[in-house]
Structures are given as C-alpha cells and as structure tokens.
Amino acid sequence: MRTKTDSKKKQRDQSELEEDYSLNDVVLRGRVSREAIEKELPSGDKVVEIRIVVARDNRDGYDTLDVALWSASLRKRALTLKNDEWIEVVGALRRRFWKTGKVVASRWQVEGRELTRV
C-alpha cells in the first residue's frame, strides 16, 4: 500500500529529474504607434490594447507589436498614452486563439505586466 509520504517522495524525485528551464520574459522599449483601444470581452473582462514600434537589433527596419494590458492600473495608464510617446513594456509573449465562424484564428501578443514612460 502506498502512503502519502511515498507519493510526495516520488513527485519530488520526478521534479528533480525534469527541471524546467523555460523562460518567457519580454522587455520592449519603443514608441506608441496609435492610441490605446479599450475592449470589453464577452466574459465581461476588460483589456486595453496598445501597439508599440521597436527598431530591430541591426537597425534594419522596425517591428510593430501588439500589447495587451489586463490590470486596472495598467489599463488606466495605457489610456493616457499619446502617439509617438516612448514607453517600456515588461511582460510575456502569448498566443491568443479565437473562432471566426468555423475557422480558428490566432496571433501573438505581449501580455504586459509593467508599463513605464521613458
């Protein structure tokens, strides 16, 4: 018969063997490329989306990235941002899925945890 202690020991032994070294941290510094958009989802949750333009490492072009801000304080701050204002966003990369009719669509988006004017 297995005891709780045996179970916990087995879980601990497995977690020691299967260490997870993954990391999903994103830091972006760039210019706001449009005014923030506030959305209310069917669930009642609110999100503010902004778009930020960042230069590529080799300065050979730019990337435009979408950022979602979920917390009330970040949503409020994002709604005060102006076009071309410099900001820094810290967060994580997420892939969002939704259905459009019978088709499932997706896109990559940064989920912001911090938002600072630079």
VOBA-369514 format. One record per atom (N, C-alpha, C): residue in one letter; atom name; x, y, z. Coordinates in steps of 0.05 Angstrom, whole numbers, plus 32768, in hexadecimal, padded with zeros to 4 digits. Layout:
N
- aa, at, xx, yy, zz
- A, CA, X, Y, Z $
...
This chain:
118
- aa, at, xx, yy, zz
- M, N, 8011, 7FE8, 8000 $
- M, CA, 8000, 8000, 8000 $
- M, C, 8012, 8019, 8000 $
- R, N, 800A, 802C, 7FEF $
- R, CA, 8019, 8045, 7FEE $
- R, C, 8010, 8059, 8003 $
- T, N, 8023, 8066, 800E $
- T, CA, 801C, 807B, 8021 $
- T, C, 801F, 8096, 8015 $
- K, N, 8015, 80AB, 8022 $
- K, CA, 8018, 80C6, 8018 $
- K, C, 8035, 80CE, 8016 $
- T, N, 8045, 80C4, 8029 $
- T, CA, 8062, 80CA, 8029 $
- T, C, 806F, 80BE, 8010 $
- D, N, 8068, 80A5, 8008 $
- D, CA, 8073, 8099, 7FF0 $
- D, C, 806B, 80AA, 7FD7 $
- S, N, 8052, 80B3, 7FD6 $
- S, CA, 8049, 80C3, 7FBF $
- S, C, 8058, 80DD, 7FBD $
- K, N, 805C, 80EB, 7FD3 $
- K, CA, 806A, 8104, 7FD3 $
- K, C, 8087, 8100, 7FCB $
- K, N, 8093, 80EA, 7FD5 $
- K, CA, 80AF, 80E5, 7FCE $
- K, C, 80B2, 80E0, 7FB0 $
- K, N, 809F, 80D1, 7FA5 $
- K, CA, 80A0, 80CB, 7F88 $
- K, C, 809D, 80E5, 7F78 $
- Q, N, 808B, 80F6, 7F80 $
- Q, CA, 8087, 8110, 7F72 $
- Q, C, 80A0, 8121, 7F74 $
- R, N, 80AD, 8122, 7F8C $
- R, CA, 80C5, 8131, 7F8F $
- R, C, 80DB, 8126, 7F7E $
- D, N, 80DE, 810B, 7F7D $
- D, CA, 80F3, 80FF, 7F6D $
- D, C, 80EF, 8105, 7F4F $
- Q, N, 80D6, 8104, 7F46 $
- Q, CA, 80D0, 810A, 7F2A $
- Q, C, 80D6, 8127, 7F24 $
- S, N, 80CF, 8139, 7F35 $
- S, CA, 80D4, 8156, 7F30 $
- S, C, 80F1, 815C, 7F30 $
- E, N, 8101, 814E, 7F3F $
- E, CA, 811E, 8152, 7F3F $
- E, C, 812A, 8148, 7F25 $
- L, N, 811F, 8133, 7F19 $
- L, CA, 8128, 8129, 7EFF $
- L, C, 811F, 813A, 7EE8 $
- E, N, 8108, 8146, 7EEA $
- E, CA, 80FC, 8155, 7ED3 $
- E, C, 80FC, 8173, 7ED9 $
- E, N, 8113, 817F, 7EDD $
- E, CA, 8115, 819B, 7EE2 $
- E, C, 810B, 81AB, 7ECA $
- D, N, 80FD, 81C0, 7ECF $
- D, CA, 80F2, 81D1, 7EBA $
- D, C, 8102, 81EB, 7EB9 $
- Y, N, 8111, 81EF, 7EA4 $
- Y, CA, 8122, 8207, 7EA1 $
- Y, C, 8115, 821C, 7E8F $
- S, N, 80FC, 8218, 7E89 $
- S, CA, 80EF, 822B, 7E76 $
- S, C, 80EC, 8246, 7E82 $
- L, N, 80EB, 825A, 7E71 $
- L, CA, 80E9, 8276, 7E79 $
- L, C, 80D8, 8285, 7E64 $
- N, N, 80C5, 8294, 7E6D $
- N, CA, 80B5, 82A4, 7E5A $
- N, C, 80B3, 82C1, 7E65 $
- D, N, 80C8, 82CF, 7E62 $
- D, CA, 80CA, 82EB, 7E6A $
- D, C, 80D0, 82FC, 7E52 $
- V, N, 80C0, 8312, 7E4F $
- V, CA, 80C4, 8324, 7E39 $
- V, C, 80C8, 8340, 7E44 $
- V, N, 80DB, 834E, 7E39 $
- V, CA, 80DF, 836A, 7E3F $
- V, C, 80E0, 8379, 7E25 $
- L, N, 80CE, 838C, 7E21 $
- L, CA, 80CD, 839C, 7E08 $
- L, C, 80CF, 83B9, 7E0F $
- R, N, 80DF, 83C7, 7DFF $
- R, CA, 80E0, 83E4, 7E02 $
- R, C, 80DD, 83F0, 7DE6 $
- G, N, 80C9, 8401, 7DE3 $
- G, CA, 80C3, 840C, 7DC9 $
- G, C, 80AF, 8422, 7DCB $
- R, N, 80A4, 8429, 7DB4 $
- R, CA, 8090, 843E, 7DB2 $
- R, C, 8074, 8433, 7DAE $
- V, N, 8061, 8440, 7DBB $
- V, CA, 8045, 8439, 7DB7 $
- V, C, 803D, 8441, 7D9B $
- S, N, 8030, 842F, 7D8C $
- S, CA, 802A, 8435, 7D70 $
- S, C, 800D, 843C, 7D6B $
- R, N, 7FFC, 843A, 7D80 $
- R, CA, 7FE0, 8442, 7D7E $
- R, C, 7FD5, 8445, 7D9A $
- E, N, 7FBE, 8452, 7D9B $
- E, CA, 7FB1, 8455, 7DB5 $
- E, C, 7FA8, 8439, 7DBF $
- A, N, 7FA7, 8437, 7DDA $
- A, CA, 7F9E, 841E, 7DE6 $
- A, C, 7F81, 8419, 7DE0 $
- I, N, 7F7B, 83FF, 7DDE $
- I, CA, 7F5F, 83F6, 7DD9 $
- I, C, 7F56, 83E6, 7DF1 $
- E, N, 7F3F, 83EE, 7DFC $
- E, CA, 7F34, 83DF, 7E13 $
- E, C, 7F1E, 83CC, 7E08 $
- K, N, 7F1F, 83B3, 7E11 $
- K, CA, 7F0B, 839F, 7E08 $
- K, C, 7EFF, 8392, 7E20 $
- E, N, 7EE5, 838C, 7E1E $
- E, CA, 7ED8, 837B, 7E32 $
- E, C, 7ED1, 8361, 7E24 $
- L, N, 7EDB, 834B, 7E2F $
- L, CA, 7ED7, 8331, 7E24 $
- L, C, 7EBC, 8326, 7E2B $
- P, N, 7EB2, 8311, 7E1D $
- P, CA, 7E99, 8305, 7E23 $
- P, C, 7E97, 82FB, 7E40 $
- S, N, 7EAE, 82F5, 7E4C $
- S, CA, 7EAF, 82EB, 7E67 $
- S, C, 7EAB, 8302, 7E7B $
- G, N, 7EAD, 831B, 7E72 $
- G, CA, 7EAB, 8332, 7E83 $
- G, C, 7EC6, 833D, 7E8B $
- D, N, 7EDB, 832E, 7E86 $
- D, CA, 7EF6, 8338, 7E8B $
- D, C, 7EFD, 834F, 7E79 $
- K, N, 7F0E, 8361, 7E83 $
- K, CA, 7F16, 8378, 7E73 $
- K, C, 7F34, 8375, 7E6D $
- V, N, 7F3C, 837F, 7E56 $
- V, CA, 7F58, 837F, 7E4E $
- V, C, 7F5D, 8399, 7E3E $
- V, N, 7F74, 83A4, 7E40 $
- V, CA, 7F7C, 83BA, 7E2F $
- V, C, 7F93, 83B0, 7E1E $
- E, N, 7F91, 83B6, 7E04 $
- E, CA, 7FA6, 83AD, 7DF1 $
- E, C, 7FB4, 83C6, 7DE7 $
- I, N, 7FCF, 83C4, 7DE6 $
- I, CA, 7FDF, 83D9, 7DDA $
- I, C, 7FF1, 83CC, 7DC5 $
- R, N, 7FFC, 83DC, 7DB5 $
- R, CA, 800F, 83D3, 7DA0 $
- R, C, 8029, 83E3, 7DA4 $
- I, N, 803F, 83D4, 7DA4 $
- I, CA, 8059, 83E1, 7DA8 $
- I, C, 806C, 83DA, 7D90 $
- V, N, 807B, 83EE, 7D87 $
- V, CA, 808E, 83EA, 7D72 $
- V, C, 80AA, 83EA, 7D7D $
- V, N, 80B9, 83D5, 7D78 $
- V, CA, 80D4, 83D2, 7D81 $
- V, C, 80E7, 83CE, 7D6A $
- A, N, 80FF, 83D9, 7D6C $
- A, CA, 8114, 83D5, 7D58 $
- A, C, 811F, 83B9, 7D5A $
- R, N, 8126, 83AD, 7D44 $
- R, CA, 8134, 8393, 7D45 $
- R, C, 8150, 8397, 7D4E $
- D, N, 815D, 8382, 7D58 $
- D, CA, 8178, 8383, 7D63 $
- D, C, 818C, 8390, 7D50 $
- N, N, 818A, 8389, 7D37 $
- N, CA, 819D, 8393, 7D23 $
- N, C, 8194, 83AE, 7D17 $
- R, N, 817F, 83B9, 7D22 $
- R, CA, 8173, 83D3, 7D19 $
- R, C, 816B, 83D2, 7CFC $
- D, N, 8167, 83B9, 7CF2 $
- D, CA, 815E, 83B6, 7CD7 $
- D, C, 8140, 83B0, 7CD7 $
- G, N, 8131, 83C5, 7CDE $
- G, CA, 8114, 83C2, 7CDE $
- G, C, 8108, 83C3, 7CFA $
- Y, N, 80EE, 83C0, 7CFB $
- Y, CA, 80E0, 83C2, 7D14 $
- Y, C, 80CB, 83AB, 7D16 $
- D, N, 80C4, 83A5, 7D2E $
- D, CA, 80AE, 8391, 7D33 $
- D, C, 8098, 83A0, 7D43 $
- T, N, 8080, 8399, 7D3C $
- T, CA, 8068, 83A4, 7D4A $
- T, C, 805C, 838D, 7D59 $
- L, N, 8059, 8391, 7D73 $
- L, CA, 804F, 837B, 7D85 $
- L, C, 8037, 8384, 7D95 $
- D, N, 8024, 8372, 7D98 $
- D, CA, 800C, 8378, 7DA8 $
- D, C, 8011, 8370, 7DC5 $
- V, N, 8007, 8381, 7DD7 $
- V, CA, 800A, 837C, 7DF4 $
- V, C, 7FEE, 837D, 7E00 $
- A, N, 7FE8, 8369, 7E11 $
- A, CA, 7FCF, 8369, 7E20 $
- A, C, 7FD4, 836E, 7E3D $
- L, N, 7FC4, 8380, 7E48 $
- L, CA, 7FC7, 8388, 7E65 $
- L, C, 7FAD, 8381, 7E73 $
- W, N, 7FAE, 8370, 7E87 $
- W, CA, 7F96, 8366, 7E94 $
- W, C, 7F90, 8373, 7EAF $
- S, N, 7FA5, 837A, 7EBE $
- S, CA, 7F9F, 8384, 7ED9 $
- S, C, 7F93, 83A1, 7ED7 $
- A, N, 7F83, 83A8, 7EEA $
- A, CA, 7F75, 83C2, 7EE9 $
- A, C, 7F89, 83D9, 7EE9 $
- S, N, 7F9E, 83D7, 7EF8 $
- S, CA, 7FB1, 83ED, 7EF9 $
- S, C, 7FC0, 83F0, 7EDF $
- L, N, 7FC7, 83DA, 7ED2 $
- L, CA, 7FD5, 83DC, 7EB8 $
- L, C, 7FC3, 83E5, 7EA2 $
- R, N, 7FA9, 83DC, 7EA3 $
- R, CA, 7F96, 83E5, 7E8F $
- R, C, 7F93, 8403, 7E91 $
- K, N, 7F90, 840E, 7EA9 $
- K, CA, 7F8D, 842A, 7EAE $
- K, C, 7FA5, 843A, 7EA3 $
- R, N, 7FBD, 8431, 7EA9 $
- R, CA, 7FD5, 843E, 7EA0 $
- R, C, 7FD7, 843D, 7E82 $
- A, N, 7FD1, 8426, 7E76 $
- A, CA, 7FD3, 8424, 7E59 $
- A, C, 7FC0, 8437, 7E4A $
- L, N, 7FA9, 843C, 7E56 $
- L, CA, 7F96, 844E, 7E49 $
- L, C, 7F9F, 846B, 7E48 $
- T, N, 7FB4, 8471, 7E57 $
- T, CA, 7FBE, 848D, 7E57 $
- T, C, 7FD6, 8490, 7E44 $
- L, N, 7FDF, 847A, 7E38 $
- L, CA, 7FF5, 847C, 7E25 $
- L, C, 7FEE, 848A, 7E0C $
- K, N, 8002, 8498, 7E01 $
- K, CA, 7FFE, 84A7, 7DE8 $
- K, C, 800E, 849A, 7DD2 $
- N, N, 8006, 849D, 7DB9 $
- N, CA, 8014, 8493, 7DA2 $
- N, C, 8031, 849E, 7DA2 $
- D, N, 8044, 848E, 7D9B $
- D, CA, 8061, 8494, 7D9A $
- D, C, 806E, 8497, 7DB5 $
- E, N, 8060, 8492, 7DCB $
- E, CA, 806C, 8493, 7DE6 $
- E, C, 807E, 847B, 7DEA $
- W, N, 8095, 847F, 7DF7 $
- W, CA, 80A8, 8469, 7DFD $
- W, C, 809E, 845B, 7E16 $
- I, N, 809D, 8440, 7E15 $
- I, CA, 8095, 8430, 7E2C $
- I, C, 80A7, 8417, 7E2E $
- E, N, 80A6, 840B, 7E46 $
- E, CA, 80B2, 83F0, 7E49 $
- E, C, 809D, 83DE, 7E55 $
- V, N, 809B, 83C6, 7E49 $
- V, CA, 8088, 83B2, 7E52 $
- V, C, 8097, 8399, 7E5A $
- V, N, 8090, 838E, 7E71 $
- V, CA, 809B, 8375, 7E7B $
- V, C, 8083, 8362, 7E7C $
- G, N, 8087, 834A, 7E72 $
- G, CA, 8071, 8336, 7E72 $
- G, C, 8079, 831B, 7E68 $
- A, N, 8066, 830D, 7E5C $
- A, CA, 806B, 82F3, 7E51 $
- A, C, 805D, 82F0, 7E36 $
- L, N, 8068, 82DF, 7E25 $
- L, CA, 805D, 82DA, 7E0B $
- L, C, 8047, 82C5, 7E0D $
- R, N, 8030, 82CB, 7E01 $
- R, CA, 8019, 82B9, 7E02 $
- R, C, 800E, 82B5, 7DE6 $
- R, N, 8003, 829E, 7DE1 $
- R, CA, 7FF5, 8299, 7DC8 $
- R, C, 7FD7, 8297, 7DCE $
- R, N, 7FC8, 82A8, 7DC1 $
- R, CA, 7FAB, 82AA, 7DC6 $
- R, C, 7F9C, 829C, 7DB0 $
- F, N, 7F87, 828D, 7DB7 $
- F, CA, 7F77, 827E, 7DA4 $
- F, C, 7F5A, 8288, 7DA6 $
- W, N, 7F4C, 8288, 7D90 $
- W, CA, 7F2F, 828E, 7D90 $
- W, C, 7F23, 8281, 7D77 $
- K, N, 7F09, 827E, 7D77 $
- K, CA, 7EFA, 8273, 7D61 $
- K, C, 7EED, 8289, 7D51 $
- T, N, 7EF0, 8287, 7D36 $
- T, CA, 7EE2, 8299, 7D24 $
- T, C, 7ED2, 8286, 7D12 $
- G, N, 7EB8, 8283, 7D19 $
- G, CA, 7EA8, 8270, 7D0B $
- G, C, 7EB2, 8254, 7D12 $
- K, N, 7EBA, 8245, 7CFD $
- K, CA, 7EC5, 822A, 7D02 $
- K, C, 7EE3, 8229, 7D02 $
- V, N, 7EEF, 8240, 7CFE $
- V, CA, 7F0C, 8242, 7CFC $
- V, C, 7F18, 824B, 7D17 $
- V, N, 7F2D, 823E, 7D1F $
- V, CA, 7F3C, 8246, 7D37 $
- V, C, 7F53, 8258, 7D2E $
- A, N, 7F54, 8270, 7D3A $
- A, CA, 7F69, 8283, 7D33 $
- A, C, 7F7B, 8286, 7D4C $
- S, N, 7F93, 8291, 7D47 $
- S, CA, 7FA5, 8296, 7D5E $
- S, C, 7FB8, 82AD, 7D57 $
- R, N, 7FC3, 82B9, 7D6B $
- R, CA, 7FD8, 82CD, 7D68 $
- R, C, 7FE9, 82CE, 7D81 $
- W, N, 8002, 82D8, 7D7E $
- W, CA, 8014, 82DB, 7D94 $
- W, C, 8010, 82F7, 7DA0 $
- Q, N, 8012, 82F9, 7DBA $
- Q, CA, 800D, 8312, 7DC8 $
- Q, C, 801E, 8312, 7DE1 $
- V, N, 8028, 8329, 7DE9 $
- V, CA, 8036, 832C, 7E02 $
- V, C, 8022, 8333, 7E18 $
- E, N, 8022, 8324, 7E2D $
- E, CA, 8010, 832A, 7E44 $
- E, C, 8021, 833A, 7E58 $
- G, N, 801B, 8354, 7E5A $
- G, CA, 802B, 8366, 7E6A $
- G, C, 8026, 8362, 7E88 $
- R, N, 803B, 8362, 7E98 $
- R, CA, 803A, 8362, 7EB5 $
- R, C, 8043, 837C, 7EC1 $
- E, N, 8053, 838B, 7EB1 $
- E, CA, 805D, 83A5, 7EBA $
- E, C, 805C, 83B8, 7EA2 $
- L, N, 8057, 83D1, 7EA7 $
- L, CA, 8057, 83E5, 7E91 $
- L, C, 8062, 83FF, 7E9D $
- T, N, 8077, 8409, 7E90 $
- T, CA, 8085, 8421, 7E99 $
- T, C, 808A, 8434, 7E82 $
- R, N, 8086, 844E, 7E87 $
- R, CA, 808E, 8462, 7E74 $
- R, C, 80AC, 8465, 7E75 $
- V, N, 80B9, 8468, 7E5E $
- V, CA, 80D7, 846B, 7E5E $
- V, C, 80DE, 8488, 7E58 $
